[in-house]
Each structure stands twice: as C-alpha cells, then as structure tokens.
Amino acid sequence: MSGGETGEFHDLVNMTAGELEEWLDTEESASVGQKDGGGESTGHASGRRIVQILRTRRGDLDDDDRAHMRKVSGYIRRHLAQRPSGNVEDSRWRHSLMNWGHDPLKE
C-alpha cells in the first residue's frame, strides 16, 4: 500500500480508536448493516478490525491490514456518494458509515 493509500485511509477514517470502540458498543451500531448469517454485520466486524489497525504502528501493518484499509477507503467513498437528503444525524446511513470509522457529522 502506498503512502497515498495509507493517507487516504487516515483521512477518511475520522474517528479515533476510542471513539469507534465506544460507538461499536451501542445498540445503534449493532442494528445496521448486512449480517453474514450470524449476529454481527460486516460493517461492525470491520469496525473492530479498524480499531486494531488504528492502534498499530504504520510500520507494523501487514498485507492483510493494508488490504482492509483499501476496502474501508472504498466503502467510505462509495457510501459518502449516496448521502440521503435531509437530516442524517440519526440515520441508518450515518450509523453504517460510523461502523466503518467515518462520522459524516464530524467533518
């Protein structure tokens, strides 16, 4: 992953590890996203992985981490392009983005 891709991830993921971890413990976080047959949504699982990545020194990231960072950046970019009209504060759209480490109201 180039420095630009790493930078893009850190630009798009605008929640700290602590903020994201706290968010993932909420009912709102658990209630959004596609679930893989089990109980946890793809975005919620991704959020847990993002917390780990944010707490890892950049030099210690492995290829799997960098691949997940690219996946996260792509998801956030695509999802931002689908912003609904009106107030998004309590929307499923915002909650889903927050599971992926981006709070659109924090910009």
C-alpha positions as CSV (number, residue, x, y, z in Angstrom):
1,M,0.0,0.0,0.0
2,S,1.5,3.3,-1.0
3,G,1.7,6.2,1.4
4,G,-1.2,7.8,-0.5
5,E,-3.4,4.9,0.2
6,T,-2.4,4.8,3.8
7,G,-3.1,8.6,3.9
8,E,-6.4,8.2,2.3
9,F,-7.5,5.7,4.9
10,H,-6.4,8.0,7.7
11,D,-8.2,11.0,6.0
12,L,-11.4,9.0,5.6
13,V,-11.4,7.3,9.0
14,N,-12.1,10.4,11.1
15,M,-13.0,8.6,14.3
16,T,-10.3,7.7,16.9
17,A,-9.9,4.1,18.0
18,G,-11.6,5.1,21.3
19,E,-14.5,6.8,19.7
20,L,-15.0,3.9,17.3
21,E,-14.8,1.3,20.1
22,E,-17.3,3.3,22.1
23,W,-19.7,3.5,19.1
24,L,-19.4,-0.2,18.4
25,D,-20.8,-0.9,21.9
26,T,-24.0,0.9,21.1
27,E,-27.4,-0.6,20.1
28,E,-27.5,1.7,17.0
29,S,-24.2,0.3,15.8
30,A,-25.3,-3.3,16.1
31,S,-28.6,-2.6,14.4
32,V,-27.3,-1.6,10.9
33,G,-25.5,-3.4,8.1
34,Q,-25.7,-6.7,6.3
35,K,-25.3,-9.7,8.6
36,D,-23.5,-12.8,7.4
37,G,-25.9,-15.4,8.7
38,G,-24.6,-14.8,12.2
39,G,-25.3,-12.0,14.5
40,E,-22.6,-9.4,13.6
41,S,-22.8,-7.2,10.5
42,T,-19.9,-6.9,8.0
43,G,-19.5,-3.2,9.0
44,H,-19.5,-4.0,12.7
45,A,-16.8,-6.6,12.2
46,S,-14.9,-4.2,10.0
47,G,-15.1,-1.5,12.8
48,R,-13.4,-3.9,15.2
49,R,-10.6,-4.5,12.7
50,I,-10.3,-0.7,12.1
51,V,-9.8,-0.2,15.9
52,Q,-6.9,-2.7,15.7
53,I,-5.4,-1.0,12.7
54,L,-5.6,2.4,14.3
55,R,-3.8,1.1,17.3
56,T,-1.0,-0.5,15.2
57,R,2.1,1.5,14.2
58,R,2.1,2.1,10.4
59,G,5.4,0.2,10.1
60,D,3.9,-2.9,11.8
61,L,0.9,-3.2,9.4
62,D,0.9,-6.3,7.3
63,D,-0.6,-7.0,3.8
64,D,-3.9,-8.1,5.3
65,D,-4.2,-4.8,7.2
66,R,-3.3,-2.8,4.1
67,A,-5.9,-4.7,2.1
68,H,-8.6,-4.0,4.7
69,M,-7.6,-0.3,4.7
70,R,-8.2,-0.2,0.9
71,K,-11.6,-1.9,1.4
72,V,-12.5,0.6,4.1
73,S,-11.5,3.6,2.0
74,G,-13.5,2.3,-1.0
75,Y,-16.6,1.6,1.2
76,I,-16.5,5.1,2.8
77,R,-16.0,6.8,-0.6
78,R,-18.9,4.9,-2.2
79,H,-21.2,5.4,0.9
80,L,-20.5,9.1,1.1
81,A,-21.6,9.5,-2.6
82,Q,-25.0,8.1,-1.6
83,R,-25.8,10.7,1.1
84,P,-29.5,11.0,1.6
85,S,-31.2,14.4,1.7
86,G,-32.3,15.9,5.0
87,N,-31.1,15.4,8.5
88,V,-28.8,12.4,8.7
89,E,-27.9,12.6,12.4
90,D,-29.9,9.5,13.4
91,S,-30.0,7.8,10.0
92,R,-29.0,4.3,9.2
93,W,-26.7,5.8,6.5
94,R,-24.7,7.7,9.1
95,H,-24.7,4.7,11.6
96,S,-23.4,2.4,8.9
97,L,-20.6,4.8,8.0
98,M,-19.7,5.1,11.6
99,N,-19.3,1.3,11.9
100,W,-16.6,1.8,9.2
101,G,-14.9,4.6,11.2
102,H,-16.3,7.7,9.5
103,D,-18.7,10.1,11.2
104,P,-20.0,12.4,8.4
105,L,-21.1,15.0,11.0
106,K,-17.5,15.3,12.3
107,E,-16.3,16.9,9.0
